[in-house]
Amino acid sequence: MTAHDKILAVKDNIARVLVGRENTVWLVLTALVTGGHVLLEDMPGTGKTSLARALARSIDAKFRRIQFTPDLLPSDVTGLSVWNQAEGRFELREGPAFAHILLADEINRATPRTQSGLLECMEERQITTDGVTRKLAEPFFVIATQNPVETSGTFPLPEAQLDRFLMKLSLGFPDKTEEIAIMGRFLRDDPLAETAAVAGTEDVLAARKEARRVDVGPEMMGYIADIVMATRERRDLAAGVSPRGTLALLHSAQTLAWLNGRSYVVPEDIKALAVPVLAHRLIPAQSYGYYLGQEKVMEEVLDMVPVPTEQFER
């Protein structure tokens, strides 16, 4: 099986655990192959932890979960140097961040100091303790969650950390048909407990290399640039999309095209990813903290920017 076949098998494997969340799973796999991280903002009980665990089991990855609380320290995430009396030296007791897939549950309940402990991990793929830098395993994929309703006693993520997430997604509630399907699926067995690996972490890395070889024509680069520039020109935004966001959309579009079996990017790839990749990077001009209108602003930008009309059959 090729790397492409194995990633598609991972998608089907996760679908045995989650019901009716194909688009979100597709985007999570896009983020994984692209090499970014995901912020899931949803109500408790919608399947965020199940998604992370099913993904980790499907690619035979080392999985760790951290429950973020106000008393959590940065060392609880990255690790702590302890004295080994027998050997007469300090040694690192690795924290949960030394994993392939890290679930940072309710990340906005931790203090900014602890939140910042993830910054180096997410951006540099490394951890520095006591002056020693250690590389994290690849792939390293953070799925962070936060509850959009219970905001009392929480610490909103600063723009600098929000920008580290490739995508911001939501699973949402199932409809009646999906709810019945969930009950039937979990009536006697736990599909998550029966989930077995269908790929390996090396397949994710191979997929990442293949996706980066997807062609992005000058028209598509121009389309991405037009979308980004349009966000910077809006008066209702204090700041539009940064160059980091531009590259995030570019590389995500390459991955989505690759997942769809194409060797080139088309406008539909960019339009499908613009909201989850760019909306959370927008900074409103006259509000503080969580801004409800980011997705709507991004949709308005997409409606305003002309779509390239070149024929893309190659």
RODO-2510 file (C-alpha; in nm, 4 decimals, decimal comma):
residues 314
     n   res          X          Y          Z
     1     m     0,0000     0,0000     0,0000
     2     t     0,1140     0,3517    -0,0767
     3     a     0,1275     0,6291     0,1840
     4     h    -0,1879     0,7725     0,0254
     5     d    -0,3739     0,4432     0,0627
     6     k    -0,2692     0,4147     0,4257
     7     i    -0,3865     0,7661     0,5150
     8     l    -0,7228     0,6895     0,3558
     9     a    -0,7321     0,3695     0,5612
    10     v    -0,6750     0,5802     0,8741
    11     k    -0,9764     0,7923     0,7791
    12     d    -1,1937     0,4806     0,7432
    13     n    -1,0592     0,3454     1,0720
    14     i    -1,1572     0,6611     1,2612
    15     a    -1,5014     0,6489     1,0992
    16     r    -1,5635     0,3220     1,2854
    17     v    -1,5442     0,5191     1,6110
    18     l    -1,6919     0,8564     1,5156
    19     v    -2,0283     0,8788     1,3420
    20     g    -2,1041     1,1468     1,0848
    21     r    -1,7935     1,3611     1,1267
    22     e    -1,6288     1,2876     0,7932
    23     n    -1,5449     1,6478     0,7060
    24     t    -1,3854     1,7228     1,0431
    25     v    -1,1843     1,3997     1,0348
    26     w    -1,0743     1,4865     0,6812
    27     l    -0,9513     1,8265     0,8015
    28     v    -0,7736     1,6755     1,1034
    29     l    -0,5891     1,4362     0,8717
    30     t    -0,5070     1,7314     0,6464
    31     a    -0,3531     1,9099     0,9449
    32     l    -0,1604     1,5983     1,0515
    33     v    -0,0079     1,5412     0,7078
    34     t     0,0623     1,9122     0,6645
    35     g     0,2542     1,9142     0,9929
    36     g     0,0346     2,1570     1,1875
    37     h    -0,1781     2,1441     1,5022
    38     v    -0,5528     2,1603     1,5633
    39     l    -0,7665     2,3521     1,8127
    40     l    -1,1046     2,1850     1,8707
    41     e    -1,3618     2,4184     2,0217
    42     d    -1,6682     2,2235     2,1250
    43     m    -1,8994     2,1219     2,4039
    44     p    -1,7946     1,8321     2,6312
    45     g    -1,8914     1,4858     2,5149
    46     t    -1,8852     1,5480     2,1402
    47     g    -1,6030     1,3017     2,0733
    48     k    -1,2859     1,5111     2,0872
    49     t    -1,0922     1,2640     2,3032
    50     s    -1,2241     0,9682     2,1046
    51     l    -1,1041     1,1317     1,7840
    52     a    -0,7540     1,1848     1,9236
    53     r    -0,7289     0,8313     2,0623
    54     a    -0,8662     0,6722     1,7455
    55     l    -0,6148     0,8665     1,5366
    56     a    -0,3245     0,7640     1,7606
    57     r    -0,4236     0,3971     1,7526
    58     s    -0,4735     0,4050     1,3767
    59     i    -0,1142     0,5163     1,3108
    60     d     0,0398     0,3220     1,6022
    61     a     0,1522     0,6474     1,7650
    62     k     0,2486     0,7278     2,1217
    63     f    -0,0475     0,9134     2,2744
    64     r    -0,0585     1,1346     2,5824
    65     r    -0,3350     1,3449     2,7344
    66     i    -0,3010     1,6466     2,9642
    67     q    -0,5953     1,7870     3,1593
    68     f    -0,5174     2,1577     3,1794
    69     t    -0,6048     2,3210     3,5131
    70     p    -0,5109     2,6540     3,6756
    71     d    -0,2464     2,4879     3,8952
    72     l    -0,0717     2,3085     3,6078
    73     l     0,2941     2,4085     3,5671
    74     p     0,5029     2,4224     3,2465
    75     s     0,7166     2,1372     3,3807
    76     d     0,4018     1,9245     3,4023
    77     v     0,3887     1,9523     3,0227
    78     t     0,7530     1,9441     2,9169
    79     g     0,9168     1,7447     3,1958
    80     l     1,1328     1,8029     3,5016
    81     s     1,4986     1,7428     3,5875
    82     v     1,5304     1,5249     3,8978
    83     w     1,8385     1,4259     4,0962
    84     n     1,9521     1,0670     4,0493
    85     q     2,1323     1,0009     4,3752
    86     a     2,2689     0,6653     4,2639
    87     e     2,4440     0,8147     3,9608
    88     g     2,5108     1,1567     4,1120
    89     r     2,3523     1,3598     3,8333
    90     f     2,0324     1,5226     3,7191
    91     e     1,8224     1,3420     3,4606
    92     l     1,5120     1,4462     3,2737
    93     r     1,1825     1,2912     3,3679
    94     e     1,0011     1,3380     3,0385
    95     g     0,6641     1,5087     3,0411
    96     p     0,3581     1,4196     2,8314
    97     a     0,4834     1,6394     2,5457
    98     f     0,7285     1,3633     2,4554
    99     a     0,4714     1,1867     2,2402
   100     h     0,3512     1,1701     1,8813
   101     i    -0,0029     1,2873     1,9529
   102     l    -0,0693     1,5148     2,2492
   103     l    -0,4243     1,5933     2,3604
   104     a    -0,4227     1,9233     2,5504
   105     d    -0,7673     1,9083     2,7080
   106     e    -0,9319     2,2407     2,8034
   107     i    -0,6133     2,4322     2,7275
   108     n    -0,7724     2,7660     2,8183
   109     r    -0,8071     2,6589     3,1842
   110     a    -0,4310     2,6791     3,2378
   111     t    -0,2441     3,0014     3,3099
   112     p    -0,0652     3,1869     3,0283
   113     r     0,2667     3,0716     3,1739
   114     t     0,1724     2,7079     3,1259
   115     q     0,0099     2,7721     2,7888
   116     s     0,3363     2,9251     2,6707
   117     g     0,5129     2,6035     2,7673
   118     l     0,3556     2,4492     2,4582
   119     l     0,4796     2,7230     2,2224
   120     e     0,8309     2,5884     2,1725
   121     c     0,6965     2,2350     2,1432
   122     m     0,4425     2,3272     1,8779
   123     e     0,6554     2,5597     1,6669
   124     e     1,0103     2,4283     1,7066
   125     r     0,9343     2,0593     1,7728
   126     q     1,1771     2,0670     2,0625
   127     i     1,1939     2,1145     2,4394
   128     t     1,4670     2,3019     2,6234
   129     t     1,5228     2,2242     2,9923
   130     d     1,8235     2,3330     3,1983
   131     g     1,9929     2,4612     2,8840
   132     v     1,9633     2,1296     2,7013
   133     t     1,7500     2,1100     2,3873
   134     r     1,5834     1,7805     2,2990
   135     k     1,4043     1,7136     1,9723
   136     l     1,0537     1,5731     1,9873
   137     a     0,9475     1,2653     1,7965
   138     e     0,8046     1,3114     1,4493
   139     p     0,5269     1,3424     1,3716
   140     f     0,4384     1,5627     1,6692
   141     f     0,0721     1,6599     1,6586
   142     v    -0,1146     1,8652     1,9199
   143     i    -0,4929     1,8490     1,9448
   144     a    -0,6012     2,1143     2,1934
   145     t    -0,9598     2,1553     2,3125
   146     q    -1,1572     2,4290     2,4770
   147     n    -1,5194     2,4735     2,5809
   148     p    -1,6811     2,7773     2,4111
   149     v    -1,9494     2,8142     2,6806
   150     e    -1,7863     2,7746     3,0227
   151     t    -1,5465     3,0701     3,0153
   152     s    -1,5491     3,1552     3,3880
   153     g    -1,2029     3,1106     3,5356
   154     t    -1,0390     3,0548     3,1983
   155     f    -0,7494     3,2303     3,0269
   156     p    -0,8196     3,3110     2,6596
   157     l    -0,5405     3,1979     2,4319
   158     p    -0,3273     3,4918     2,3155
   159     e    -0,2997     3,5635     1,9454
   160     a     0,0603     3,4391     1,9461
   161     q    -0,0538     3,0923     2,0503
   162     l    -0,3671     3,0843     1,8375
   163     d    -0,1431     3,1493     1,5381
   164     r     0,0472     2,8282     1,6199
   165     f    -0,2609     2,6221     1,5401
   166     l    -0,2941     2,5313     1,1756
   167     m    -0,6712     2,4937     1,2063
   168     k    -0,9550     2,5679     1,4434
   169     l    -1,2353     2,3135     1,4105
   170     s    -1,5558     2,1964     1,5728
   171     l    -1,7172     1,8534     1,5767
   172     g    -2,0643     1,9815     1,6623
   173     f    -2,3660     1,7825     1,7765
   174     p    -2,4960     1,4903     1,5673
   175     d    -2,8425     1,4929     1,4146
   176     k    -3,1108     1,2412     1,5122
   177     t    -3,0035     0,9782     1,2585
   178     e    -2,6424     1,0029     1,3698
   179     e    -2,7429     0,9941     1,7356
   180     i    -2,9272     0,6657     1,6809
   181     a    -2,6286     0,5290     1,4898
   182     i    -2,4005     0,6197     1,7825
   183     m    -2,6236     0,4322     2,0274
   184     g    -2,6308     0,1277     1,8039
   185     r    -2,2558     0,1292     1,7563
   186     f    -2,1815     0,1520     2,1286
   187     l    -2,4715    -0,0666     2,2470
   188     r    -2,2613    -0,3719     2,3302
   189     d    -1,9036    -0,2944     2,2361
   190     d    -1,6568    -0,0072     2,2431
   191     p    -1,5274     0,0472     1,8869
   192     l    -1,2335     0,2479     2,0223
   193     a    -1,1067    -0,0508     2,2228
   194     e    -1,1139    -0,2601     1,9070
   195     t    -0,9343    -0,0023     1,6911
   196     a    -0,6080    -0,1395     1,5515
   197     a    -0,3272     0,0288     1,3615
   198     v    -0,3658     0,0452     0,9832
   199     a    -0,0580     0,2642     0,9273
   200     g     0,2542     0,3799     1,1067
   201     t     0,4102     0,7113     1,1958
   202     e     0,6583     0,6580     0,9126
   203     d     0,3641     0,6579     0,6704
   204     v     0,2589     1,0001     0,7960
   205     l     0,6086     1,1337     0,7337
   206     a     0,6117     0,9791     0,3856
   207     a     0,2722     1,1340     0,3138
   208     r     0,4037     1,4713     0,4276
   209     k     0,6878     1,4555     0,1753
   210     e     0,4572     1,3519    -0,1069
   211     a     0,2057     1,6279    -0,0296
   212     r     0,4751     1,8969    -0,0461
   213     r     0,5447     1,7939    -0,4062
   214     v     0,1920     1,8914    -0,5145
   215     d     0,2040     2,1705    -0,7735
   216     v     0,0647     2,5137    -0,6854
   217     g     0,0342     2,7269    -0,9981
   218     p     0,0867     3,1037    -1,0072
   219     e    -0,2896     3,1592    -1,0326
   220     m    -0,3445     2,9671    -0,7121
   221     m    -0,0682     3,1531    -0,5310
   222     g    -0,2237     3,4762    -0,6515
   223     y    -0,5632     3,3636    -0,5234
   224     i    -0,4194     3,2883    -0,1789
   225     a    -0,2437     3,6254    -0,1761
   226     d    -0,5657     3,8051    -0,2730
   227     i    -0,7526     3,6389     0,0148
   228     v    -0,4796     3,7309     0,2635
   229     m    -0,4536     4,0901     0,1403
   230     a    -0,8322     4,1285     0,1624
   231     t    -0,8220     4,0435     0,5342
   232     r    -0,5548     4,3090     0,5912
   233     e    -0,7642     4,5778     0,4233
   234     r    -1,0803     4,5343     0,6309
   235     r    -1,1577     4,8177     0,8714
   236     d    -1,3289     4,5877     1,1212
   237     l    -1,0015     4,4011     1,1782
   238     a    -0,7053     4,5298     1,3755
   239     a    -0,4848     4,2786     1,1950
   240     g    -0,5402     4,0392     0,9099
   241     v    -0,3666     3,7156     0,8251
   242     s     0,0099     3,7026     0,8828
   243     p     0,2639     3,5439     0,6434
   244     r     0,2551     3,2375     0,8691
   245     g    -0,1138     3,2083     0,7881
   246     t    -0,0402     3,2457     0,4175
   247     l     0,2011     2,9520     0,4276
   248     a    -0,0441     2,7522     0,6401
   249     l    -0,3130     2,7883     0,3732
   250     l    -0,0647     2,7099     0,0953
   251     h     0,0639     2,3890     0,2523
   252     s    -0,2817     2,2787     0,3678
   253     a    -0,4120     2,3191     0,0132
   254     q    -0,1273     2,1012    -0,1138
   255     t    -0,2201     1,8319     0,1371
   256     l    -0,5917     1,8458     0,0603
   257     a    -0,5222     1,8158    -0,3113
   258     w    -0,2951     1,5179    -0,2400
   259     l    -0,5579     1,3512    -0,0215
   260     n    -0,8076     1,3955    -0,3053
   261     g    -0,5685     1,2191    -0,5442
   262     r    -0,4549     1,5257    -0,7394
   263     s    -0,1032     1,6487    -0,8135
   264     y    -0,2125     2,0129    -0,8315
   265     v    -0,4161     2,2587    -0,6248
   266     v    -0,7504     2,3960    -0,7470
   267     p    -0,9561     2,6887    -0,6081
   268     e    -1,1915     2,4497    -0,4284
   269     d    -0,9031     2,3293    -0,2106
   270     i    -0,8275     2,6842    -0,1015
   271     k    -1,1922     2,7767    -0,0434
   272     a    -1,2532     2,4623     0,1631
   273     l    -0,9619     2,5462     0,3937
   274     a    -0,9739     2,9248     0,4193
   275     v    -1,2148     2,9411     0,7153
   276     p    -1,0627     2,6662     0,9356
   277     v    -0,7065     2,7782     0,8564
   278     l    -0,7409     3,1587     0,8582
   279     a    -1,0458     3,2676     1,0599
   280     h    -0,8912     3,2204     1,4051
   281     r    -0,5931     3,4349     1,3014
   282     l    -0,8063     3,7451     1,2477
   283     i    -0,7848     4,0088     1,5213
   284     p    -1,0982     4,2264     1,5560
   285     a    -1,0579     4,6012     1,5796
   286     q    -1,2923     4,6724     1,8718
   287     s    -1,3205     4,3668     2,0929
   288     y    -1,1140     4,1714     2,3413
   289     g    -1,0858     3,7977     2,3829
   290     y    -1,3112     3,5595     2,1957
   291     y    -1,4624     3,7100     1,8801
   292     l    -1,7733     3,5461     1,7413
   293     g    -1,7543     3,7039     1,3967
   294     q    -1,4254     3,5663     1,2658
   295     e    -1,5773     3,2855     1,0591
   296     k    -1,8373     3,5198     0,9102
   297     v    -1,5704     3,7767     0,8192
   298     m    -1,3668     3,5061     0,6459
   299     e    -1,6710     3,3887     0,4506
   300     e    -1,7366     3,7471     0,3397
   301     v    -1,3771     3,7737     0,2202
   302     l    -1,4135     3,4538     0,0163
   303     d    -1,7319     3,5871    -0,1436
   304     m    -1,5560     3,9126    -0,2331
   305     v    -1,2303     3,7796    -0,3797
   306     p    -1,2611     3,6698    -0,7460
   307     v    -1,1946     3,3012    -0,8058
   308     p    -0,9466     3,2136    -1,0834
   309     t    -1,1282     3,0766    -1,3868
   310     e    -0,8438     2,8942    -1,5617
   311     q    -0,9086     2,5345    -1,6615
   312     f    -0,7190     2,3034    -1,4259
   313     e    -0,7441     1,9761    -1,6168
   314     r    -0,3825     1,8562    -1,6483
***
